[in-house]
Structures are given as structure tokens and as C-alpha cells.
Amino acid sequence: MKKILTIAGSDSGGGAGIQADLKTITSLGGYGMSVITAITAQNSRGISGIEPVSSELIKKQITCIFEDFGADAVKTGMLFNSEITGIVAKMLKKYKVKNLVVDPVMVAKSGDFLLHKKAVVALKKELIPVAFLITPNLYEASELTGKKVNTISDMKLAARKIHKAGAKNVLIKGGHLKGDATDILYDGKNFHQFRKKRINTRHTHGAGCTLSAAIATFLAEGYDLCSSVEKGKDYLTEAIKSAVSVGKGINPVDHFAPVINRHKKSEVLNELNKALETLKKENIWKLIPEVSSNIGYCSACAKSLDDVAAIPGRIIRLGKNILTLASPEFGASSHVGKIVLTINRFDENFRCAMNIKFSDQILKVCKSLGFDIAEFSRKREPGKIKAREGSSLAWGVREVLERKRKIPDIIFDRGDIGKEAMIRVIGKNPSDIAGKVVRINRRLE
């Protein structure tokens, strides 16, 4: 297990500082260690007090870490004053730290200052020259360079200037720019741009700490710098999307959301695989339409097709057998995915759907089994829906749900010019779907 040391202040609210760093490092599989530089009394509304830890105790904390554990990477956060900044720089030089990520924390989200003006001088003179990477936001980059940084061009100029001050690599974070969240990395020769779609939220407490801790962890794991930044930004984006509503002000990002989401997605894929085993064992070849079948299952709180897992290449019929060419994947089907998202938005308990062959005989079997059945007609489909590629199924399913005001077991249509008639089996999960399809298949025999 890789060991990552964070040297930063303590956030009593748990969203930033040491607490955010340790959560991030643990989430990403590292072993987190800490040196506390200051203790803050704060919550989501702001900071009501700060007390720095003595330089002597900070020195002892660092010594204890390196004379026993060592560190594969180190990140610094809030250093508060020039004395602390100087002793931290001195100790990191002593132990010849290589993967040093410096997050020049100057101001909290609440607007409270976390670094004395004199400490900025110490940061430039003593810590930046030993940094492998420094990660200032726009305000911090402005303070470090003495020039306002408000555009991508400004970010590049600032990166060059900070690099000349000694940092091997500079990542200017553009979170406060308008438009996409764009960060600029300068390695002394080339600029690299990292862009993510902006998430419309003010709840980003601890975002800077989280990103720098994530980058340090990936560096410790052996990833190169660009990969570490990219992966760190991916991690942060997911954490911001799931920001936890725990306070009355600016809430923190959810450091464990990426781990929990991976676990939930793994469960989705496992359940789909179990259903596929059932359908293959039952050999439902008689129910596979000309365009083949697919079964889709979405994560809880699904927002897009990327949250719906299905079978790449679909379930195909080969003679009197069924075959899949790949294991379930997220984002693998647009058609069944849109059906799943439509029913899930109507009722969050229903997360699964599968298309099967249409025939009057199969429809009769569904009725004999007591299934709740609904039909939509493609002939009533509005022209603007037909003209928009991929909109027909979502429209048809939505038309049924709005009319019935509940989710049926079966939704079918009799097709149209160039459109095969189809039956869709609707359920809460893959096991539910597989059970219904197996009953239909056995009644056909």
C-alpha cells in the first residue's frame, strides 16, 4: 500500500483540510498520514477561529513520519503563517521528498483568509522551489504572480511565471472561470488542458484539498503527471456531483461517492449477468426479434445513458440458441437505455427493461399470465418526434405511462414503416425481468 502524507490544517466541519485529504487518500486505496499545522473551528458557514500548532510540534510530527513510515508522496495545504511554511519547507528538503504537491491554500470558500501575507513570501521563496507540482486557483495564482488571472491566456502566463519561481510543474485551476471547468498544466515545455463540464452547484467545500490529495495519491501509485491530474479531476468531478447536504451553508464534496458508485455499478453488472445466465439456461430463442434483444438496468438515481448497463452487441439468436458477444457494460445501448430512463423517471423503483419478439401468440400468452399490458401506436407519433433520431421509444413509453398513470408489465407496439413490431418487458430489476420472460417462454412451449 502506498503511503501519502498530508501537511495541512484541521477542519472541524470535516469537509476540507486534513479531513478531506485523508478521506480522499483512503477512497483511492492509499495509506494516509497527517501533520496538522493549525486547528480551525469551522462549519459550512465559515471559520470562527484558528490556532496554529507550534513549529516544534510540527517538526516532531514530520520527523516521526519519515523516520518510521516514509512517504511515497506528500501534499501540503493550509500552512497559515511564514514560520510554519519555513519549517515545513526545511523538513521536506531534509527528507528529499520527490512527489511533493503544494496546494497554496490562501482563502476558504467562506472568504476567510488562511494564509498570512508574509507567509506568501515564504511560500514563494522556500516551498515553491521544492514542489514537484503546485496547484493554485485563480485567486492564488494572482497573489503568487502579482497580476490578475481571469482568462485562459492569463492562466498560461501565470503558470510560466510560477514555473520560473522554481516549481517543476504548475496546475492553474480554472474553477472560477465561466463555462467549462478548465485547468491548465504547464510542465516547463508544454501546456496541457483538462476540461470538464461545469456542475451547477455552490457546494464545493474542500474541492481544492480533494484534488491535490487525489493527484498526490495517483503520483504515489506510479501514474505519470498528466494521468494523475486527469484521474484526480475525474475523481473530484464525481465527488462534486454527489456533494453531501450536511450543513446550512456551502456543503462539502462527497469523498466516498466514487467508491460507493463503483460498488453500486458492480452490483448492477452482477445482477445483469445472473439474469443472462437464467435466460441462456432457459434458451429463449423463440422470443428474440429480428433486430435482436437487449436488457438494460440502471443505477439508482440514474441521470443519463451512461448510468444504464446493457449488452454490447445485444442478445442474438443463432439457430435455436441465444448468444451474447460481450459482458454487460454501462452506456452500451441507446434504445433500451432510453426506455429504462423513461420508466425510472416515472417511478424510481423500476430500473429494468427488455425487448422481445412481437407476435399475436406471444401477446396472448402475456394476457393469459395476467400481465398488465399497454400499447402505443407509432401512427400517433408526432412528426417532430419522428424527425428526431432516437426519440420514438421514449415518446411511446412516456405516452403509455402518462395515460395509465402506472407502470405496466408489458408495453408493445405493432410497428410502422421500417420499424419492427416489439414487446418490452418492464421490471424493477433483472431478476424480475428474467422471471417474466421465462414464464412467457414456458407458456409458449
N, C-alpha and C positions, 0 to 999 in steps of 0.2 A: 504494500500500500504506500502510495506517495504521500510525503509529508509537506504540508503547506502552512507557513506561519503568517498570521496577520498581526500587524502592529497598528493599533487604532484605538479610538475611544469607545467607551461603552454606551449603548443606547438603552435606557431603561424601558423604552417602549418596544424594544426587540426588533425594530424594522430596519435599522441601519447599523453602521459601525461593526464592532466585534461580533455582535449577534447575527447580523446579516451575513458577514463573512463566513462564520462557522457553519451556518445553515447551508450556504452555497457550497462550500468545500465538501461537506458531508453528503449533500444531494448528488454531487458529481463523483463520489466514490473516493475522495481523498481523506487523509487524516489531518484534521485541523488543530492548530496550536495557536495560542494567543499571547500577546504582550499588550496590556492595557495602558494607554498613555494618559487617559483622562476619564473621569466619570461624569456623565451628564444626567440631569433629571429632565426627562422629556417625554412627550406623548405625541399623538398625531397632530396636535395643535401648535406645538412649538417647544422650545427649550426654556426651562425656568432656572437652570443653574448648571455650572460646570466647575469641577475641581480637578486640576491636573495632578497626576501621580508624580511623586518625586523622581528626579533624574536618576538618583541612586537605585531606586526600586526598579525603574525601567531597565537600567543597565543589568541588574541582577536577573530580571526576567529573561532578557535576551541571552545572557550568559548561560543560564540553566538550560535553555532550549538547545543551544548549539553545542554545549559540552556533553549532552546526552543524546538527544534525538537527531540533531542536524535538520536541514530543511532542503527540499527539492525546489522550492520556490518560496518567495516572500513577497507580501504586498503590504504597503503602508497606506494608512488612511489619515484620520484626524491626528495631527501632531501638536496642535494647539499653540505652542509658543516656540521661540527661537532656541531656547535651552534644550527642550525635548527634541526638536528637529536635529540639532547638532549632535546630541548623544546618540540618537538612532543612526544617523549617517556614519558616525565614528565606529559604532559597533558593527554595522553591516560591512564596512570596509575591512575591519579586523577579521571578520569571518569569511571574507571574499565571496559574498553572495553573488550568484550569477543571474538567476531568474528573478530579478527584482522589479516588481510592478509598483510604480508610485502613483497613487491616486491623490492629487494635491487638494484635498478637501479644504475648502475655504468658507463656504456658506451652506447652511442647511436648507432644505426645501421650504422651511418656515421663514427663511430670511435671516436667521440668526447667524452671526459670524463665528466660525470655528477655528480660525487661524489668525493670530495677531499679525499686524502689518510687518513688524520686524521679523517675524518668522518666515515671511515670503522671501526676504533677502537670504535668510539661512537656507531655505529650500532651494533657491537658485544656485547658491554658492557651494553648498555641501552635499545635498541629496540628489539633485538632478544629474550631476556628473557621474554618479554610480548607478543610475537607473538603466535597466535594460529596456523598460517601456514606461512612459509617463502618460496618464490618461485624463488630461484636463477637459472640462466642459467649456462652453464659450466664454462664460464669465471668468473662469480660472485662466484660460488662455489669454484673455485680455489683461488680467492682472500680471501674468508672467512676462508678457511682451510689452506692456505699456501702450498697446494700441487696441481699439475696439475690434472685436471679431464678430461679425454679423452675417457673413456670406461664406460660400464655399471657397471663394478666392481668398478671403481673409483667413480662413482656416488653414489653407495651404501656406500662406505667408507666415502665419504664426508657428506652424509646425516646423518650418525651416529655421526660424529664429530660435525656437526651443531646442531643436536638434543641435544648433551651434553652441548652445549653453552646456552641452555635454551628454544629453540623453541619447542612447543608441537608437531608440525608436520613439516616435511620438504619435499618439492616437488622440486626435481632437474630436470630441463627442459633439454631434450636432443636434442633440435632442431638443434644443430650444429654437431651432430653425423652423420656418413654416414648411409645410409639405412633408415628404417622407423623412423618417428619422435617418439621417445620413452622417456617418462618421468617416473621417479621413485619417489614414495611417501613412506616415512617412518614415521610411527606413534609411534615409540619408541619400538615397538614389532615386527611388520611385515612390509615387503616391498610389495608394490602394483605397478604393472607395467601398464602403459597406453600407448598403441601403436596405431598410425595412419599411414596410407600410406603417404609417403612424397609427397608434392605437389611441382612440379618442377618450382619454381619461386623465384626470389630475392625480390619480392615486399611484404615484411612482416613488414613494418614500423608500430610500435605500437602493435606488436603481444604480447609482454610480458605484457604490460599495460592492453591490452584487456583481456588476460587470467586471470590475477589476479583480475580484476574488475568483470569478469564473475563469478569466484569462490566465491568472496565476496557476490555477489548478490544471488547466489544459497544458500549459507550458511544462509543469511538473510531470505530467503524463507523457511528455515527449513529442507533443504536436508542435509543428513549426508556428511561427508568429501569426501568419495570416490565418491559418486554420484555427489557432487558439482564439483569435479575435472573432472570426466568423461563428465558431461554435459558442463562444461566450455571448455573442449578440443574439443567437438563436435561443439560448437558454433564458436570457433576460426578457426577450420578447414574450415567451410563453409565461414567464413569471408575472409580467405586467398584465397580460390578458386575464390572469386569474387573481389579480390584486385582492387581498382579503379585507373585508369590511369589519374592522375591529374597533375603530375609533371614530371620533366625530369630526376629524379634520382631514389631513392628507394621509391616506392609508398606505401601508407598505405593500410591496410586491409579494407574491406568494412563492417563496423559495423552493417549496416542495411540490408545487404543481407539476413541473416537468416530470418528476419521478412518479407521482401518482397517476398522471396521464399516461405515461408509458405502461404502467401496470394495468390500467383500465383497458388500454388498446390491446395489450397482450391477451386479456380475458376475452375481448371481442373476437379476436382471431381464433382463440382456442374453442370458443363456442361455435363459431362457423365451421371449423374443422370437424367437430363432433357431429354437427348436422350433416355435413357432406358424407361422413362415414356411414351414417344412417341411410341417406339417400342412395349411396352406391351399393350398400348391402341389400337394400330393397330393390335395386335396379329399376328405376322409374323411367326407363327408356320410352315408354308409351306416352309420357307426359312432356317430353321435350319437343318444343315447337321447331319450325324450320329455321328460325333465327337464333336457336339455342336458348338455354335458360340461364338465369343468374339469381343468386340470392344475396341480398345486401343487408347489412346490420350496422347500425350507427352507434357511436359512443353516446353516453349520456350528455345532454346539453350540446348536441351537435349543431354546428353553425354552417358548415359547408360540405361539399362533396369529399373533401379531404378527411372528413370525420366519419365517412361511410366506408366500411370494408366490403369487398365483393371478390369475385373470382376473375382474375385476368384471363381473357380468352373465353370466358363463360363455361357453362356445363354443356358439353356437346354429346350428341348421340352418334355412336359408331356401331352400325348394325343394330343388334338388340342389347347393346351395352351403353353405359354412360361413362364419360371420360372428362377429367379436368387436366389442363396442361400446366397449371401453376397453383400454388397455395394462395389463400386469401390475402389480399393487400388492401390498404386504405387508398381511396381515390381510384379504384380500379374500374368503376362503372359509372357512367353518366346516367344511363337510362334507369336502372333500378335504384341508383343513388337518389335521383330526384323524387322517385316515389317514396322512398324511405324518409327523406327530409320533409316531404309534404305531410305525411301521416304523423311524423314525430312532432311537427309544429302544431298540429291539431290536438294531439294527446301525447305527452312525453313518455307515457308508459308503452307506447307502440313504437318499436325501433327496427322492425324487420319486415322484409317483403321478398317475394319470389315470383317470377313469371313462369307459367306453364302453358302447355298447348291448349288452344280453344277447340272444342267441338261440342255439339249439342248433347252428345252422350256424356262427356265429362261434366258439362253443366248440370245435366240431370242427376249425375252421381253426387255432385256438390249439394244439390237440393235435397236428395234423399238422406244425406248425412246431417241435415238440419243446419247447414251453414247459413249465416246471414249473407245474402248476395245482393250486389248492386251493380248497375250497368251505367256506363256513359256512352253517348253516341258521338263519334267523331264528326258526324254530319252537322252537329250543332256547334262545332268548334268555331270560334270567331276567326275571321280571316287574318287579323293581326297576330293571333297566336300561331296559326298555321305557318305564317310567314317567318316566324322567329324560330330558328332551328333549335330543337330540343325542348320546346315548351309544351308540346301536346300532352305528354303524360302527366306532368304536374298539373296542368289545367284540368284534365279529365278526372284525376283523383280528387283534386280540390272541389270540383263541381259535385262529385258524389258526397263528399264529407259535408259540404255546406247544405246540401239538400237533405241528407239523412240525419245530420247533427250527431252522428256517432260513427265509429269505425267498424265496417263490416268485415267478415272473414274473407270474402271474395269480392274483387272488383274486376269486371270484364268489359270488353267492347268487341263489337263484331267487325272491326277493321274499316278500311277505306281504300281508295285507290293507292296502291303501293304500300299499304300498311296492313300487316298480318293481324288477324283477329287474335286476341290474347286474354288469358285469365291471369290475374295477380292474386296470389295468396298473401294475406296480411296477418301479422302476428306480433307478439310482444318481443320474441327472441327467436333465435334459430331452432331451438328445440320445439317451440310452439309451431313454427312453420313446418319443420320436418314431420311432426306428428300429423298435421293436417294433410300434407302431401302423401304420406304413407297410407292414410285412411282412404284417400281418393284412389290411389294406385291399387290397393287391395280390392276395393269395391268394383273397379273396372274389370278385374280378373273374375 
